[in-house]
């Protein structure tokens, strides 16, 4: 079976499962997307790994794993999403130490969180993408029958968006100095979703 390389397109709030998120993977040499429902903790860990400038004051679980692996010269070479059963994706982490390769079973969300930290490529098999991959509609006015995954992908509430926070207020009324102070406080309190939103507002002002 041939492997298909994937990239991370983003993380969206799941409209079908309360407290869950949809991790959207993109076919590198194609147009199909692979949505995978993950938990809030895993979504936060992936989002933090993608936001290079946000440094947690203490290592998260996946950061700890990376530090542990590096201490013992273990390298994550790649991640393969190798099975799909009843809507659940199964993944393997391909590791190497002293030129000896090992395959470790992992939840897909954990495997991807580690792949980002190790700059390791993410793959799936063509038959899985054929079965679960979807095409996002370029024209919102199209009237084709909705795909069964549309509820997950509609109205995404992505990490790092500049929309209102939980209290309903926005950061648009704060000065740049206030935003930087809020960013430091959010990182200090390990509220990384809030930190990503503030960071995006700062980037918007400085662009």
N, C-alpha and C positions, 0 to 999 in steps of 0.2 A: 504494500500500500504506500502511495506517495504522500510525503509530508507537505503541508502548506504553511508558510510562515505568516505569523500574525503580528500586528502592532496594536497598541492600546489607543483606542479612540477617545475614551472618556468614561466617566461614571455618572449614572443618572439615578434619581430616586425611583424606586419601583412603585408603580401605581397599583399593583396587584397584591403586594405583600407588605404589610405594615412593618416599618423599621428595616426593610431590606433595600438593597441597591442593585442596580443592573450594571455590571461591568461590560462595556462594549468593546469587543476586539474586532479589528479590521483586517481583512485579507490584504496582504501587502501587494500582491500582483493581481488584484481583482477588486470587485466592488461589493462583495458580500460582507455582512457584519455578523458577528457571533455574540449574542447577548447571553450573559451568565449572571444569574441572580446570586448575590453574595450578601453577607451580613454587614452590619454597620461598622464593626471593629475592623474587619478586613478591608472594607471600603476606605476607611480612614487611613489605615496603614499604607494602602496602595497610593492614595492621594498624597500622603506625606512624602513617599518615595519619589513621586513624580515632581513634587515641588522642591527642587534642589536647594532653594535658599532658606527653607524652613528647617531648622535644626532642633530636634527635641532636646530638652535639657537632660533627659535620661533616655537610654535606649529602649525602644519598643521591643516587643517580642521578636519580630522579624529582624530588627537591628541586632538584637542579642544573638540570634542564630548566626547572622553573618559574622559578627565578631568572634563567636566561638569557632565557626568553620575556618575563618582566616587564621586563627591562632594555631590550628592543627593542619594548616596547608590543604584545606579542602576547598575545591572550587566548583561552583555550580556552572556546568557547561551549557545546559539547555533545559527547557521545560517542554514536555509533550502532553497535550490533552489527548488521551488515547482511547477513551471510552465514553459513551453516552447511554445511560440506562434509566428509563422512566424520568427523563428530564434532569438527571443528575450527571454532571461531568466528572470524570475521573482523570487524574493527572499523575505524571511521573516526573521526578526531578533527577536529571542525569548529573551525577557528581563525579569528580576525579580527584584522586590523591595518590601521589607517587606513581603516576601513569597507570593507575588501576581505576577502572570505571565502575561505579556502583549506581544502581537504579533504586530510588526511594519513592514509595507511594505517598501521595499528598493530596490534600484538598486543593482544588484548582485555585481558589483564592489565595491560599498560603503559597502555593507554587509560584504564582504570578508576582506576589509581593516580594518573594525572594529573587525571582528573575530580574526584576527592576533593579534591585540592590546590587546584583552581581553583573548587571549589563548583559544578561544571558538572553538569547533569542527564545521566542515562544512559538511552538508549532502545534498543529493538529493534523489529523489524517483527513484526506480528501473526502472520504465517505462520511465523516462526521460533519464536515462543512456542508456537504451536499444535503445532509439530513436536517441540520439545525441552522445553517446560515440563511440570512435574509437580505433582501435589498431594501435599503431605506429609500422611500419615495422622494425624488427630487422636487416634484411638483405637489404641494399640499392640496391642490384642488382636484387631483385625480380621484376618480370615484370607484376604483377597483375595490374588490372585497378586501377588508382588512386582514392582515396577517395575524395569527394567533399571538404573536409577540408584541403587537402594536401597543397594548396597554402598558407594557414595561417601558417602551420607548417614547410614549407621548408625554408632552409637557415635562421634559427632563429638568430636574433641580440639581444641577451639577455642583460638585465641589469647586470652590473658587469663583462662584458667580457673584455678580455685583448687585443681586437682588436683595430684598429686605431680609434681615435676620429674624430669629424667632420672636423677638419682641415687636416686630412689625416696623422698626425704624431702619433707616439706611445710614450709610457712612458718608453720603454725599455732602452733608452739612458740617463735617469735621474739617479742621485745618490739617495740613500735611504733617505738622508736628504732632497734633493729637492722634492722627492715624498711626504714626510710628510708635507712639507710646502705647496705643491700644494693641498694636501688633506684638510688642514686647510682652505685654501683659497676657495676651492670648497664648503665646508660646510658653510663657512661664507656667500658666495654668493648664497647659497641654490641651487647650481647646483649638485643635488644628483646623477644623472646618471654619471656625470664625477667623482664624489667622489667615487662611487662604482667601477669604472674602475681603479682608482688610488689605492684604497684599495686592489683590487685583485692583482695588480702588486706588492704592498708591501708584501702581504701575500705570493706571489710566491717567492719573494726574501728570506723571513724569514723561509720558510718551509725547 
